């Protein structure tokens, strides 16, 4: 039992223990991160891109998306899809203008050489 003068120390100790318990519970309840598969199915790619599987089939047919075919089975390398997505970024007008100026300057410099 604690005396009246020891109550602040007891409350601090209880708070520390409660914080430790909360941390332990949060760690136990946190969803485990599963390793991402290297290859994905058409359904997984469709879900990743928020598109329908039919749209992905169309992109495969038009060779607009990187894929691998083993027999009749399509598969998609996760790294290739992420790289493809990064390559599809559109430039802003300012970025396009800077690139045009740099290209023109490089062309003019080559012409002088």
C-alpha positions as CSV (number, residue, x, y, z in Angstrom):
1,X,0.0,0.0,0.0
2,X,1.2,3.5,-0.8
3,X,1.1,6.5,1.5
4,X,-0.5,9.7,0.3
5,X,2.9,11.2,-0.4
6,X,3.9,8.2,-2.5
7,X,0.8,8.5,-4.8
8,X,2.5,10.6,-7.5
9,X,5.4,8.1,-7.8
10,X,2.9,5.2,-7.8
11,X,0.8,6.9,-10.5
12,X,4.0,7.4,-12.6
13,X,4.9,3.8,-12.3
14,X,1.4,2.7,-13.3
15,X,1.5,5.0,-16.3
16,X,4.9,3.5,-17.4
17,X,3.6,0.0,-17.1
18,X,0.4,0.9,-19.0
19,X,2.4,2.5,-21.8
20,X,4.6,-0.7,-22.0
21,X,1.5,-2.9,-22.2
22,X,-0.1,-0.7,-24.9
23,X,3.2,-0.9,-27.0
24,X,3.3,-4.7,-26.6
25,X,-0.4,-5.1,-27.6
26,X,0.1,-2.8,-30.6
27,X,3.1,-4.8,-31.8
28,X,1.2,-8.1,-31.4
29,X,-1.9,-6.8,-33.2
30,X,0.0,-5.1,-36.1
31,X,-0.5,-6.9,-39.4
32,X,2.5,-8.8,-40.4
33,X,4.0,-7.5,-43.6
34,X,4.2,-10.4,-46.0
35,X,6.9,-10.5,-48.6
36,X,5.7,-9.4,-51.9
37,X,5.8,-12.0,-54.7
38,X,8.3,-11.4,-57.5
39,X,5.7,-12.4,-60.1
40,X,2.0,-11.4,-60.1
41,X,-1.0,-12.8,-61.8
42,X,-3.2,-10.7,-64.1
43,X,-5.7,-10.3,-61.3
44,X,-3.0,-9.0,-58.9
45,X,-1.8,-6.5,-61.5
46,X,-5.3,-5.4,-62.2
47,X,-5.9,-4.9,-58.5
48,X,-2.6,-3.1,-58.1
49,X,-3.4,-0.7,-61.0
50,X,-7.1,-0.4,-60.1
51,X,-8.0,-1.6,-63.6
52,X,-10.1,-4.6,-64.8
53,X,-8.4,-7.8,-65.9
54,X,-9.9,-7.2,-69.4
55,X,-8.0,-3.8,-69.6
56,X,-4.8,-5.6,-68.6
57,X,-5.4,-8.2,-71.3
58,X,-5.9,-5.4,-73.8
59,X,-2.6,-3.7,-72.7
60,X,-0.8,-7.1,-73.1
61,X,-2.3,-7.5,-76.6
62,X,-1.1,-4.1,-77.6
63,X,2.2,-4.6,-75.8
64,X,1.7,-1.6,-73.6
65,X,2.6,-3.3,-70.4
66,X,5.6,-5.5,-69.5
67,X,4.7,-9.2,-69.1
68,X,6.1,-12.7,-69.3
69,X,4.4,-15.6,-71.0
70,X,5.1,-19.2,-70.0
71,X,3.1,-21.4,-72.3
72,X,-0.4,-20.0,-72.0
73,X,0.1,-18.3,-68.6
74,X,0.8,-14.6,-68.3
75,X,2.8,-13.3,-65.4
76,X,4.1,-9.9,-64.5
77,X,7.3,-9.1,-62.7
78,X,6.5,-6.6,-59.8
79,X,9.7,-4.7,-60.4
80,X,9.0,-4.3,-64.1
81,X,5.4,-3.1,-63.5
82,X,6.7,-0.5,-60.9
83,X,9.4,0.7,-63.4
84,X,6.8,0.9,-66.2
85,X,4.5,3.0,-63.9
86,X,7.4,5.3,-63.1
87,X,8.1,5.7,-66.8
88,X,4.5,6.7,-67.5
89,X,4.7,9.8,-65.5
90,X,3.7,12.9,-67.4
91,X,5.9,16.0,-67.4
92,X,4.5,19.3,-66.2
93,X,4.5,22.2,-68.7
94,X,7.4,23.7,-66.8
95,X,9.4,20.5,-66.9
96,X,8.8,20.1,-70.6
97,X,9.8,23.8,-71.2
98,X,13.1,23.3,-69.3
99,X,13.8,20.1,-71.2
100,X,13.2,21.9,-74.5
101,X,15.6,24.7,-73.6
102,X,18.2,22.2,-72.5
103,X,17.8,20.2,-75.8
104,X,18.0,23.4,-77.9
105,X,21.1,24.6,-76.0
106,X,22.8,21.2,-76.4
107,X,22.0,21.2,-80.2
108,X,23.4,24.7,-80.6
109,X,26.6,23.8,-78.7
110,X,27.1,20.7,-80.9
111,X,26.7,22.9,-84.1
112,X,29.5,25.2,-83.0
113,X,31.9,22.4,-82.3
